[in-house]
Amino acid sequence: MNNLPRVDLQPTNHDYAVFLPSISTFYQNYVSKQQHYEFVSEQRMPGLFENGVEGLNFLNKESGYFYYPWALYSAGHAQLDIEKSKTAESMIHNRKKPDTFILGDSGGYQIGTGVIKFDWEHFYEVEGDATYIGKADRTRLAIINWLEATTDYAMILDIPSRAAVSPYKERSGMNSFADTLKATLFNNEFFVKHQQGKTKFLNVLQGQNEHDADIWYDAVKHYNFNGWAMGGLNTRGIRLILRRMIEMRDAKLLEPGRDLIHFLGIGSLEHAVFYTALQREMKKINEDFMVTFDCSTPFLTVSKGQLYSQHIHTNKDFRYAIEDAPDNRDLVGSSIPFPWASPIGSRLNMGDICRLGPGVPNKTGKIGATSWDSFSYALMMGHNVYQHIESVQRANALTDIAALSVKPSLGYWSNKMPAIDPYVPNEVLLIVELVKQVFASETPMSLLNNNSALLHAFDGRSNKKSTADSFSTMFG
């Protein structure tokens, strides 16, 4: 037994908007399979892993090397047979409720891109009597049943506007924005009819520009779901987001009963701080309100041979640093410590990562280009998840500290402005102040118009970092 600490990241999230790691199937497979049999052998287990593979399960407060109770998991990756899912995705199913929170993605991305096969030809078809359920409806029903059996909140099955753009439209049969909206409205009605009340559903907003986003919002806003999920421009266009929040507030669409807004597939620290500012204003309307956002970057980067090395929080550079990870066959058997900080990293040495020496085949029997085996990827994913959460929390804390020290003035923006604070970019501090003033103003739209340069600068700064997660913003 070692004396290395385990870390609880729940209390350090304070009143911040909640980042949801979008758990990859690859990662949860390791935890779930190990819960049922020896998927990772004792010989392969890192020597300091006192809780074995279960230590990678950050939803497990007792055994995880770090604990973080919030995450997203997608029906698009799931085993939709619920009984099989209880085994295949036991990391998700075996979590302690209500001490954890899982937001369910409906799998719209996977349907729109053809990963999940959908009966597009009979999308709207109703055959025979009222008891008939066609193939398309069977897919819808499997998704809604899985979401209700597995998640706390979940998105309805939207068909986003990107499904009508090549190469997706060749797979989906959606040829226009109008097609995708019509299909989503049909799915909304299906969810209204078949929901059982076991989970709370989010109305999804899509649209790749403000014009389309307005049409979509007007078409779906009457549905009495339990909150909202933002896709497309609704996730990253700060002017549109603020305008929409004011419209929703004035229409009383953020009152108790609609207690959550989720922003799909955005992982930048600038957005994390912006979402926190939004949540604080929403709580003045509805004290139970929660703003969440997700990305899959901690998992995707490892598939590209990269890991999180450090946090960078300065006036000019506000990000988590992602670097190429060491991949050297000469490190096989090495006791050199894993040099990057996390409760998982502190339990590793480089020999735990670099496992395949010269001429040693991987599990497929081939000599690959890497010294990593498949478990190496899972270990670094766990490290990345911790680092991402820590970076988000630190960005929020630094912004709160700066906001107590300075009172940024709105109405003028220039990228040549002197630094307001050494740790937080000017755009971030000014956007936080703008959020406060917009919700307090009797003329919020004029305030947005008067700060268009700042809004443009913030969008340009934060959105250029979000390309790794852009796929998730397209679909619910």
C-alpha positions, 0 to 999 in steps of 0.5 A, a space after each residue: 500500500 502506498 501513501 500517495 493521496 487521492 484527490 476530491 475535485 468536487 469541492 474545488 468546483 465551487 459555484 463554477 459551471 460544470 465541465 463534463 468529460 465526454 467519456 470515451 468508449 475506449 476508456 470506460 471499457 477498461 474500467 467496466 471490463 475489469 469490474 467483471 473479470 481480469 481484463 488487465 493482468 496483475 503483471 501489467 498493473 502499475 506497481 503503485 496502483 493500489 486500487 487497480 484499474 478501478 482507480 481510473 474510475 473518477 466516478 467512484 469516490 471510494 476507489 478513484 485516484 481522483 473523484 469527480 462526479 460529473 460526466 457525459 456519455 453518449 447513446 451513440 457509443 452505447 450498447 443500447 440493449 439495456 441488460 447488456 449495457 449494464 455489463 458493457 458500461 458498468 462504469 456508468 451503470 454502477 455509479 452511486 446515485 444521486 452522488 454522481 451526474 451523467 448527462 446523456 448525449 442522444 447520439 445525433 452525431 453518430 446518426 448524422 454521420 452514419 455510425 448508427 444506421 438509421 432507416 432514413 427512407 422510412 423516417 416519417 412512415 406510419 404503417 398499420 395500426 397504432 401499435 406498429 413500430 417501424 425500424 426508425 421508431 425502434 431505433 428512437 425507442 432504443 435510444 430513449 429507453 437507454 437514456 432513461 435507464 442510464 442518465 440523469 439528464 439527456 438530450 432529445 434526438 435532434 438532427 442538426 443542420 450539419 446533417 444536410 451538408 456534404 459528406 453527411 447529407 449523402 448518408 442522412 438524406 437530409 438536403 436542407 436546413 428545413 429538412 433537419 428541423 422538420 426531422 427534429 420536430 418529428 423526433 421531439 414529438 416522439 420523445 414527448 409521447 414515449 418519455 417515462 419520466 425516469 430522466 429529464 430531457 433537454 430541448 436542443 437548439 441548432 443552427 450554424 448562423 444566427 438566422 437559422 438559429 432563430 428559426 430553430 429556436 422559434 420552432 422548438 421553444 414551445 416544448 416543455 422539456 427540462 432544460 436546453 442543449 446548445 449546438 452549432 453557433 449556439 455554443 460558441 457565438 457569445 452575442 447569440 448566446 447572450 441574446 438568447 438567454 435574455 429572450 429566454 429569461 423574458 419569456 420565462 423559459 429559464 424558470 424552475 422546471 427548466 434547470 439546466 443548459 448544456 453547451 455541446 463540445 466546447 473545451 476552451 478555458 475562455 468559454 469555461 469562465 464565460 459559462 460560469 458567469 452565465 450560471 451565476 446570473 441564471 441562479 438569480 432567476 432559478 437557484 437550482 440552475 446549472 450550466 454544463 459543457 463538455 469536450 472529448 479532448 482529454 481522450 482524443 489527444 491521446 489517440 494522437 500521441 499527445 498528453 496534457 503537460 501543464 496549465 498556462 494562465 497568463 494575460 496573453 495565453 490562457 490554455 492547457 498545454 498539449 504536447 507529444 508524449 514520450 514514446 521510446 522503446 528504450 524506456 521499456 522497464 524504466 523506473 523514471 517517474 512519469 514527469 507530469 502531475 496528476 493523481 494518476 501520473 504520480 502513480 506511474 513511471 515511464 516503464 508503465 507507459 512504454 511497454 513494447 521494446 524493439 521487435 515486440 509485437 502489439 496484441 494484434 501480433 504486429 510490430 507497430 510504430 509505438 512503444 505503447 500498448 492499449 492500456 498505456 492509452 487508458 492511463 494517459 487519458 485518465 491523467 488528461 481528464 484530471 489535468 483538464 478539470 484542474 485547469 478549468 477550475 484554476 481558470 475560474 479561480 484566477 478570474 474571480 481573484 482578478 475580478 476583486 482586484 480590478 473593475 474593467 470598463 466596457 464600451 471600448 475594446 482594443 487588442 493593444 490595451 494594457 494588461 488588466 491582470 497578469 493571469 487572465 486575458 483582458 477579453 475574459 475579464 471584460 466578457 464576465 463584466 459584460 455578462 453581469 451588465 447585460 442581465 442587469 440592464 433595461 436595454 441589454 441589446 443596446 449593450 451588446 451592440 455597443 460592445 460588438 468589438 469585444 464580442 468579436 475579439 472574444 469569439 476569435 480568441 476562444 473559438 480557434 482553440 475548439 477545433 478538437 471538439 468541433 464535431 460534438 458541437 454539430 450534433 446532440 
